[in-house]
Amino acid sequence: MGTTDPDPAALAATAEEVATEAAGLVRDARESMLAGRTVAVDTKSSRTDVVTAVDTESERLIRARLAALRPGDVVLGEEEGTGGDTGGAGTPGRVEWVVDPIDGTVNFLYGLPAFAVSVAAQIDGVSVAGAVVEPVAGRTWTATRGGGARLDGRALTTSAPEALETTLLATGFAYRAERRARQAELIAGMLGRVRDIRRSGSAALDLCGVAAGWTDAYVEHGLSHWDWAAAALIAEEAGAVVSL
C-alpha cells in the first residue's frame, strides 16, 4: 500500500512540483514544433478528439515523478488509465492522483497557447489539493481544500455578478458529434440570457478563470474526471459554487 499522508499542503506541493516539471517538457515540445518538428498524432473517441506523443510523454513523466515522491499511490491519467499499486484502490483515506497531461490538446497541436498540465490529489473521491500549470503563460494555479486558491501565490476570489444577464459565461464542447449538438442547443438557449460567452478550449483553464474572476461562471456537460479534478477545487476554494 502506498503513502497516505493526508496533509493537503504537502499534497499540493507535490502536485505543483510534478505539474511544473511536466509543463517544462510540454513547453519545450511546443518550441520544437514551432521550429518545424513533427509530432505523432492519434485519435481517441472521434476523429476530432486527438492525442499527441507529447500528451503521453507528459503523463509518463508525471507518473514517474509521483512513483518516486509518493510510492504506491494510485494514479488515474487521461492517456493510460489507472496505474500504481492498484491493489488497494478504493481503500478509505488512500491518495489517488488524477492527471491531465495536456488539457487543451487541440490548442497545443495548433500552436494556440491556452493549454495546461493538471494534477490533483483526491482522498475518498474528493479533491483535496491540486495544481494547474500553463506551459506558455507560465502561470501556476493551486488550491488546498480549506486553504484557499492561489495564482502564482496570490489569493483568488471569484466575481459577483449582479444578475444572470450581466454574467460572462464560459463553456466548452465535447468531441462526439451527438453530445456537441446537445451542448450547442443548451448554449444557444443561454445566449440571450447572459452578457456573453467565452470558450478557451481548456476546461481546466476555464475553471481557473472563474476562480480569478476573469469570467463569472462556467458550464459544460460531460467532462471527464481529469478535466476538473484540480481546477474545480481551485474554483471552489476561490468561492465558486461547484456542481459536478
Buried (B, 14 or more C-beta within 10 A) or exposed (E): EBEBEEEBEBBBBBBBBBBBBBBBBBBEBBEEBEEEEEBEEEEEEEEBBBBBEBBBBBBBBBBEBBBEEBEBBBBBBBBBEEBBBBEBEEBEEBBBBBBBBBBBBBBBBEEBEBBBBBBBBBBEEEBBBBBBBBBBEEBBBBBBBEBBBBBEEEEBEBBEBEEEEEBBBBBBBBBBEEBBEBBEEEBEEBEEEBBEBBBBBBBBBBBBBBBBBBBBBBBBEBBEBBBBBBBBBBBBBBBBEBEE
